[in-house]
Amino acid sequence: MGPLIADVVTPRLAAAEIGNDVGLLLGKLHAAGSALNKRILSDFRLRERSFSVLTLACSGLEATQREIAEFLDLDLNQVAGLVDDLEHRGLVERVPGQRNRRSRAIVSTQEGRRIHNKIRAELDVCEQQQLARLCDDEVVHLKQLLRKALWG
């Protein structure tokens, strides 16, 4: 395994003005986390997008494909394909929604929840590695700030 994120030295070019660009910083943080996540998810034959759908299916919120597509900024057809694959693997199912019986909610199966919990535990370790330079309170604060910036 390569160096942990905490072992990475701040690059010299971070002193440039672009080193304070929110888009660049978020993009680099995402790319580093994505690389860690992909290693874990590949062991389960999943990718980040399909795991995101599985996570929402495990949330108990009974999201529709349309809601999932909007939340993840994906095309509705992409989500349909991801749900089809997860459904074929027995990890999620489409059920009549509790809020609107005409729409189908995407919910996890027992196997989906089992796999999700196993993966989530491993991804939590990856996140801790990625954010190892921050104390626990800073991690909580970072997440609060990001949520606030996105959704108020």
Secondary structure, DSSP 8 states (H G I E B T S, - for coil): ----GGG----GGGGSGGGG-HHHHHHHHHHHHHHHHHHHHHTTT--HHHHHHHHHHTTSS--BHHHHHHHHT--HHHHHHHHHHHHHTTSEEEEE-SS-TTSEEEEE-HHHHHHHHHHHHHHHHHHHHHTTTS-HHHHHHHHHHHHHHHH-
